Amino acid sequence: MSENQRATDQQMLASYLAQWEDYCPSCHYNIHKLTSDTCPECGEKLRLQVALKMPKMGAFIAGLIGLSASAGFPILFLGIFFLAIVGNGYQPGHPYKLTMLYTLFFLINAVFVFLWCRFKLSLIRSKTRFRWPLALTAWLLCPMTVVISFIVMQLYQ
């Protein structure tokens, strides 16, 4: 970016902030009437840009909920397992294997949640015919996790 373009961008930002009250996207400091392109509170560089009024977040949020539920089910089954041991004196045949398997299921699902969040922008920017089937696939992981967790619980009783 040339120095001339940078000065024009800074002038456009200052002109916008002179008319409109806005906040720093990093620290939420009120930058109304700011004359530079740097937030005085956090020191982050600011720029004027065009953004979507309504970002395409539906498929991302739907998939995140499905993946989070999938990560929660192994923890739920592990909690039920430990309550049965502590509360009822239940003596399973392989408590360590069961604990390790549920922990492994949780970690696998946690990696999916992490990857889903890591590639959020790619998902939001992708076409609708790709976004929603991917969100549906994320939701299909949920019943698969429940069924596999239940089968494992039955095998290691």
GUVEX-872995 format. One record per residue (C-alpha): x, y, z. Coordinates in steps of 0.1 Angstrom, whole numbers, plus 5000, padded with zeros to 4 digits. Layout:
<nodes>
XYZ;...
</nodes>
This chain:
<nodes>
500050005000;501450344990;501950625015;499350824996;496750544998;497450505036;496850875041;493550865022;492450555042;493350735075;491351045063;488350835054;488450665089;488751005106;485851145086;483650845094;484550855132;483851235132;480251165122;479550835139;480050685173;481850355171;484050125193;487349955189;486749595179;489549485201;489049655235;485549825229;487050175237;484850455223;486750585193;484250865183;486151165169;489450975168;491851135143;494450865139;494250505128;495450365161;493250295191;494550505220;493450245246;494949915232;497250045204;495649825177;495649965141;492150045128;490750055093;487450135077;485949835059;482749695045;481249395062;478149185059;475249315079;474148955088;477048715087;476348365076;476748205110;473747965111;475547655098;478647735119;476647765151;474447455143;477547245136;479247375168;476247275189;476246925174;479946875179;479847015215;477046775223;479046495208;481946585231;479646605261;478146255258;481346065267;481746285298;478046225307;478545845304;481745865324;479846055351;477045795352;479745525354;481445685384;478145755401;477245385397;480545285413;480445535442;476645545448;475645185443;478944995448;478944885412;482044675404;482644675366;485044425351;487344675334;486945015350;490245155336;489545045300;486145205302;487545525316;490245535290;487845475261;485445755273;488345985277;489545895242;486045955228;485946295245;489346395232;488446295196;485346495197;487146785214;489546785184;486546815160;485247105180;488647275179;488947215141;485447345136;486347665154;489747695138;488247685103;485247915111;486048175085;486447915058;483147765067;481348095068;482748205035;481947875017;478847824996;475547725012;475547394994;478747305013;478047475047;474747305056;475646945047;478846985068;476747115097;474446815093;477446585093;478646745125;475246665140;475346305128;478446255150;476246315180;474045995178;477045795166;478945895198;475945805220;475545465203;479245385205;479445505241;476445285250;477944985232;481245025250;479445055284;477644725277;480844555266;482844645297;480244585324;
</nodes>
